[in-house]
Amino acid sequence: MPLGLNESTLAFYTWNGSQWVKLNSTVNTEENYVIVNISHFSYYAIAGERAQPSVTPIPTLIPELTPIGLLISMVGILLIILRKINRGG
């Protein structure tokens, strides 16, 4: 099965000449099949909905800065620069 599909939403569809029509079909996700009863020859397809991507938060090393946190960070950077200048570096 293509990645990114929600297996439980798989269903048979038939082409009625202008659009795909969903048929009453059954999905067995444990044994990996879809079953449908058909009564005529036609174009058929199995389709499903896209799965919702699982979002994994990306850990950050820098905590969220508040205005006072930003000010303290800027003062800290300024002090490092001034020390480097005073040492001749």
C-alpha positions in Angstrom: 0.0 0.0 0.0 1.3 3.5 -0.8 2.7 5.3 2.2 0.5 8.1 3.6 -2.8 6.3 3.3 -5.1 5.6 6.2 -5.7 1.9 5.7 -9.0 1.9 7.6 -10.5 4.3 5.0 -9.8 2.1 2.0 -12.8 1.4 -0.2 -13.8 0.2 -3.6 -15.0 2.8 -6.1 -16.6 2.5 -9.5 -16.6 4.9 -12.4 -20.1 5.9 -13.5 -19.0 7.8 -16.6 -18.5 11.2 -14.8 -17.2 10.5 -11.3 -15.9 7.9 -8.9 -18.7 6.5 -6.7 -17.8 4.8 -3.4 -19.2 1.2 -3.0 -20.2 -0.5 0.1 -17.0 -2.4 0.9 -15.3 -3.9 3.9 -11.7 -3.3 5.1 -9.8 -5.9 7.1 -6.8 -4.1 8.4 -5.5 -7.2 10.3 -5.4 -9.4 7.3 -4.8 -6.6 4.8 -7.7 -6.9 2.3 -10.7 -5.0 1.0 -13.8 -6.9 -0.1 -16.8 -5.9 -2.2 -19.7 -7.5 -4.0 -20.0 -6.4 -7.6 -22.8 -7.1 -10.1 -21.5 -5.7 -13.4 -18.3 -5.1 -15.4 -16.9 -1.6 -15.0 -13.8 0.4 -14.0 -13.0 -0.2 -10.3 -10.4 1.3 -8.0 -9.4 1.1 -4.4 -8.8 4.4 -2.8 -8.5 5.9 0.7 -7.9 9.0 2.6 -4.5 10.4 3.4 -3.3 9.6 6.9 -2.7 12.5 9.2 1.1 12.9 9.5 2.4 12.3 13.0 4.2 15.3 14.2 7.2 14.9 16.3 8.2 18.0 18.1 11.8 19.1 17.5 13.6 19.7 20.7 15.2 23.1 21.0 18.4 24.0 22.9 17.4 27.6 23.1 14.4 28.3 25.5 11.7 30.7 24.3 12.8 34.2 25.0 10.7 36.7 26.7 11.5 40.4 26.3 13.5 40.4 29.6 15.2 37.2 28.6 16.2 38.7 25.3 17.6 41.8 27.0 19.6 39.6 29.4 20.9 37.6 26.5 21.9 40.7 24.6 23.7 42.1 27.6 25.5 38.8 28.1 26.7 38.8 24.4 27.8 42.4 24.8 29.8 41.6 27.9 31.6 38.7 26.0 32.4 41.0 23.1 33.8 43.7 25.5 36.0 41.2 27.3 37.3 39.9 24.0 38.2 43.5 23.0 39.8 44.3 26.3 42.0 41.2 26.0 43.1 42.2 22.6 41.3 39.3 20.9 
